[in-house]
Structures are given as structure tokens and as C-alpha cells.
């Protein structure tokens, strides 16, 4: 029972971390129509800025704010200099342009911070563990879960309870109408892109204590974020929430229980190898299952 509880909490922590980056990608891809392969680079930039500021100040909160601000600023520069010229272009042009941004970002962080990997320590006030139903669980992981819940609440309020949220929802399909109503659509698009970048940077900072801060560190998260969008449905924040949690739990449970299941039929070493591979593939198996039932994702809008 303790093992199941621990892996469920680990899955929720991974899911909420993934949500922070995939929700930003959902805003950019689903609502602005941009296939942004450089979103993982914003995750990386947030982590690098935070690691640098933390090394200089020793203050995690200052580093967190700096990482989010750095990613948002990088997002504004991306949108202003490159992305805004791609809104009316096809996805192939978007892929090629943003792939170029990925290569530039990876080289850029190496030029600024060098090729040596960096680390970002957890804050001392989030060290230790708490008892949950007899299980000692790290406080920092619980803080990530709470941060993910706060992200969901803030995004829901923004999209569903503010005028800006209505503009965002209408921006992709009724851009000309928004402009006719007096909305500065160019500024709105830049703001949405900056918000998505800030969310990616936030995810990069909070996950850095469990990762190595290095060039290309956001690439795997980018792939997982697109899987989240496929599962949840293009443009749906609600879908991003469910998709992130499904992937997080599928990975945690798969990595834990599939080796045990395979071990019932083979020797321990073979079971460990096969089970580990199956566990890594569990997130994609979850995507296949969802698409078999809901081809447009859980909350994807019908075509036409």
C-alpha cells in the first residue's frame, strides 16, 4: 500500500510538472496556431537563469523569479523577431523556423554559461519530509504538486473569468474581428506567447533540483508535452490537465509494476530489462488507448 501511495504521489508530481510546460504549449499551439518546437528551449532557459542567479545569491525564490522572467523575456524576443511572421505560414515553415531556434538556444546557453552541467539545489525550507498515511514523503515534491494545482486554478480563472481569456479563445479563429473591436491583436499574441514561455520557465526551475541543468534538457519534455496535447485535445487547457496527469501516473505505475508483472514469468534480470522498457513505453501506450476511444483527444473540438 505504501509503495502504491508513493508512486501515485510521484506520478502526480511528474504530471503537474509536465502540466506547467504543456499548458503553455497548449496556449501557443492550440490558440495561436503555432507549432513551436522551441518551447523546450524556454524550459531550459528558465533553468539556466535560475541556476546562475541561485549560485550568485543563494536565494531560491529570487532564482525562481529570475528564471520565470528570463524565460518570459526569451519568449517575447522569439515572438517578436521570428514567431509573429509565422502565424499565416504552414506548419512545415513553423517546424523549420522553430527548429532553428532550438539550435540557436542550445548554442546560446553554452556560449553564456559554458558546456559544464549546472545544478540547482532545493531551498532549505523545503527540505525534509512529512508523514502521509504512514509514508514519509519529500516536502519539495508536495510543493511541486501544490504549485501545479495553483497553475490550474490561475489558468482556469484567466481563460474563463476574464475578458483577456475571451480574447485568447477568439484570437486564433477570429483575429480580424478582434482587431475590428479595438483589441491590439499583435500585443495579445505577444502576451500569450510570453505567458506560455513563463510557464515553461517555471517548470524548468522547479524541476531542476531533480535534473541536470544542461543544453538540450528540455527536449524530452517537449516531446511529452506534445503527447499531452494529443491526449487532451488541441487547444484545451482542461485536456492538458488530464493528459499531464495520465502521463505522470502511467509512467510512475508502469516503471514500478510492469517489471514486477514480467518477473512473474521470467528471471529477475530479464524482468528488469523488459519491464523497464515497457515502463518507459507506458506513456505512449496510454496515448494509444485514449486515441482509440477518443480520436480527437479527451476534449478536442470536432472538426468543421
Secondary structure, DSSP 4 states (H G I P E B T S, - for coil): -HHHHHHHHHHHHHHHHHHHHHHHHHIIIIIH----TTHHHHHHHHHHHHHHHHHHH--HHHHHHHHHHHHHHHHHHHHHHTGGGSTTS-HHHHHHHHHHHHHHHHHHHHHHH-SS-B--PPPGGG-SEEEETTEEEEHHHHHHHHHHHHHHHHHHHHHHHSHHHHHHHHHTT-HHHHHHTT--HHHHHHHHHHHHHHHHHHHHHHHGGGS-B-TTTTHHHHHHHHHHHHHH-TT-HHHHHHHHHHHHHHHHHHHHHHHHHHHTTS-HHHHHHHHHHHHHHHHHHHHHHHHHH-TT-SSPPPP-
